[in-house]
Amino acid sequence: MKKVAVFFADGFEMIEALSPVDYLRRAKVEVITVAVPSSTMKEKNAVTSSHNVQIKTDMSFEEYMAEFSENLPDAVVCPGGSNGAKNLSNCPELLAHLEKCYAQGKIVSAICASPAVVLGKTSLLKGKKWTCYPGMSDCAEKSDGSFFEGEKRVVVDGNLVTACACGTSEEFAMALCDLLAGKTECERLEKSCCLR
């Protein structure tokens, strides 16, 4: 069974984080929710969304790294939310992990602020097509030589998947389902969820 890690940090955008969790689990993909530490966290496995909803994750980032630093998941997801993306980007161990996943051919994905704020602190955007929340592309520090496609809602370029905002959460999740579970499973999901 394919495995996906979704990284939650305080200030995350709920629909951007939970849509991939929900759709991927419906597509029979194992999803692990991971709490990434920040200065605002009160418990190691609990994070608070941008709209003040608390979520308990499957594991802390420390627990995740103990289990998955070498045995990498098939995909990783960085939800947006301005503060959530900032908190993810402030974790050097996470940034290094994203680079390692990408280098080993795993799917690295980010939505809203996270493509620019999180992936922009890595070399992952170089030479790649990508999108992010409108007006945030300048936040990407290391994206020289990338091909920003701000007019696109979801961009898939090899093993990099990016999306522009919370309104694209469903499309983003379904793009991941297509890559991880395949066309037949996606068609089943589209029918069962009345997507089309």
C-alpha positions as CSV (number, residue, x, y, z in Angstrom):
1,M,0.0,0.0,0.0
2,K,1.3,3.5,-0.9
3,K,2.1,5.8,2.0
4,V,1.7,9.6,2.2
5,A,2.8,12.0,4.9
6,V,0.8,15.2,5.4
7,F,2.7,17.8,7.5
8,F,0.6,20.0,9.8
9,A,1.9,23.1,11.6
10,D,0.1,25.7,13.6
11,G,-1.7,28.1,11.3
12,F,-2.4,25.4,8.6
13,E,-5.4,25.9,6.3
14,M,-7.8,23.1,7.1
15,I,-9.3,22.4,3.7
16,E,-5.9,22.2,2.1
17,A,-4.6,19.8,4.7
18,L,-7.7,17.6,5.2
19,S,-8.8,17.3,1.5
20,P,-5.7,15.2,0.6
21,V,-6.1,13.2,3.8
22,D,-9.7,12.4,3.0
23,Y,-9.5,11.7,-0.7
24,L,-6.3,9.7,-0.4
25,R,-7.8,7.5,2.3
26,R,-10.9,7.0,0.2
27,A,-8.5,5.9,-2.6
28,K,-7.0,3.3,-0.3
29,V,-3.7,5.1,0.3
30,E,-2.3,5.0,3.8
31,V,-2.0,8.6,5.0
32,I,0.0,9.7,8.1
33,T,-0.7,13.0,9.6
34,V,2.4,14.6,11.2
35,A,2.6,17.6,13.6
36,V,5.6,19.8,12.8
37,P,6.9,21.7,15.8
38,S,6.6,25.5,16.1
39,S,7.0,28.0,18.9
40,T,3.2,28.2,19.3
41,M,2.6,24.4,19.8
42,K,1.3,23.3,23.2
43,E,1.3,19.5,22.7
44,K,3.6,17.5,20.4
45,N,0.7,15.9,18.5
46,A,-1.8,18.7,18.4
47,V,-1.9,21.6,16.0
48,T,-4.3,24.5,15.6
49,S,-5.6,25.6,12.2
50,S,-5.8,29.1,10.8
51,H,-9.4,29.2,11.9
52,N,-8.6,28.0,15.5
53,V,-9.6,24.3,15.1
54,Q,-7.4,21.9,16.9
55,I,-6.3,18.7,15.2
56,K,-4.6,15.7,16.8
57,T,-2.2,14.1,14.4
58,D,-1.1,10.5,14.0
59,M,2.4,11.3,15.2
60,S,4.8,14.1,16.0
61,F,7.6,15.1,13.6
62,E,10.2,13.5,15.8
63,E,8.3,10.2,15.8
64,Y,7.8,10.4,12.0
65,M,11.5,11.0,11.4
66,A,12.4,8.1,13.6
67,E,10.3,5.8,11.4
68,F,10.6,7.4,8.0
69,S,13.9,9.2,7.7
70,E,15.3,6.3,5.7
71,N,12.2,4.4,4.7
72,L,10.6,7.3,2.8
73,P,6.9,7.5,2.1
74,D,5.7,7.6,-1.5
75,A,4.6,11.2,-1.2
76,V,4.7,14.2,1.1
77,V,2.2,17.0,1.4
78,C,2.7,20.6,2.7
79,P,-0.6,22.4,3.2
80,G,-0.8,26.2,3.1
81,G,-2.1,28.8,5.4
82,S,0.2,31.8,5.8
83,N,1.3,31.0,9.3
84,G,1.2,27.2,8.7
85,A,3.5,27.5,5.7
86,K,5.9,29.8,7.7
87,N,6.0,27.3,10.6
88,L,6.7,24.5,8.2
89,S,9.5,26.5,6.5
90,N,11.1,27.2,9.9
91,C,11.8,23.5,10.4
92,P,15.2,22.8,8.7
93,E,14.8,19.0,9.3
94,L,11.6,19.1,7.3
95,L,13.2,21.1,4.4
96,A,16.0,18.5,4.3
97,H,13.5,15.7,4.3
98,L,11.5,17.2,1.4
99,E,14.8,17.5,-0.6
100,K,15.6,13.9,0.2
101,C,12.2,12.6,-0.8
102,Y,12.3,14.6,-4.1
103,A,15.8,13.3,-4.9
104,Q,14.7,9.7,-4.4
105,G,11.8,10.2,-6.8
106,K,9.0,10.5,-4.2
107,I,6.1,12.9,-4.9
108,V,6.5,16.3,-3.2
109,S,3.4,18.4,-3.1
110,A,2.4,21.8,-1.7
111,I,-0.6,24.1,-1.9
112,C,-1.3,27.8,-1.5
113,A,1.5,29.6,0.3
114,S,3.6,26.5,0.8
115,P,5.1,26.1,-2.8
116,A,6.7,29.6,-2.4
117,V,7.3,29.8,1.4
118,V,8.3,26.1,2.0
119,L,9.5,24.7,-1.3
120,G,11.0,28.1,-2.1
121,K,13.6,27.5,0.7
122,T,14.8,24.4,-1.0
123,S,16.1,23.7,-4.5
124,L,13.0,21.8,-5.6
125,L,11.5,24.5,-7.8
126,K,14.5,24.9,-9.9
127,G,13.8,24.0,-13.5
128,K,10.2,23.0,-12.6
129,K,6.8,24.4,-13.5
130,W,4.8,25.4,-10.4
131,T,2.1,27.6,-9.0
132,C,1.2,29.1,-5.6
133,Y,-1.2,31.6,-3.9
134,P,-1.5,34.7,-6.2
135,G,1.1,37.3,-5.5
136,M,3.4,35.0,-3.3
137,S,5.8,33.8,-5.9
138,D,8.4,36.4,-4.9
139,C,8.6,34.6,-1.5
140,A,10.5,31.8,-3.1
141,E,14.1,32.3,-2.2
142,K,15.8,29.6,-4.3
143,S,13.5,29.4,-7.4
144,D,15.9,30.8,-10.0
145,G,15.4,28.9,-13.2
146,S,11.9,27.8,-12.3
147,F,8.8,28.3,-14.5
148,F,6.1,30.0,-12.4
149,E,2.6,29.3,-13.8
150,G,0.5,31.6,-11.7
151,E,-2.5,31.3,-14.0
152,K,-2.8,27.6,-13.3
153,R,-4.8,26.1,-10.5
154,V,-2.9,22.8,-10.1
155,V,0.5,22.1,-11.8
156,V,2.0,18.6,-12.0
157,D,5.6,18.5,-13.2
158,G,7.2,15.1,-12.8
159,N,7.1,14.3,-9.1
160,L,6.3,17.9,-8.0
161,V,2.7,18.8,-7.5
162,T,1.6,22.4,-6.6
163,A,-1.7,24.2,-6.3
164,C,-2.7,27.8,-5.8
165,A,-5.3,28.1,-3.0
166,C,-7.9,26.5,-0.8
167,G,-10.4,26.6,-3.7
168,T,-8.3,24.1,-5.5
169,S,-8.0,21.7,-2.6
170,E,-10.2,19.1,-4.2
171,E,-8.3,19.2,-7.6
172,F,-5.0,19.1,-5.7
173,A,-6.2,16.0,-3.7
174,M,-7.4,14.3,-6.9
175,A,-4.1,15.0,-8.7
176,L,-2.4,13.2,-5.9
177,C,-4.9,10.3,-6.0
178,D,-4.3,10.0,-9.7
179,L,-0.5,9.7,-9.2
180,L,-0.7,7.4,-6.2
181,A,-3.8,5.3,-6.8
182,G,-4.2,5.4,-10.6
183,K,-6.9,6.3,-13.1
184,T,-9.4,3.5,-12.2
185,E,-9.4,4.4,-8.6
186,C,-9.8,8.1,-9.4
187,E,-12.8,7.4,-11.7
188,R,-14.4,5.4,-8.9
189,L,-13.8,8.3,-6.5
190,E,-15.2,10.8,-8.9
191,K,-18.4,8.7,-9.3
192,S,-18.8,7.9,-5.6
193,C,-18.2,11.5,-4.5
194,C,-20.3,13.0,-7.3
195,L,-17.3,15.1,-8.5
196,R,-18.3,15.0,-12.2
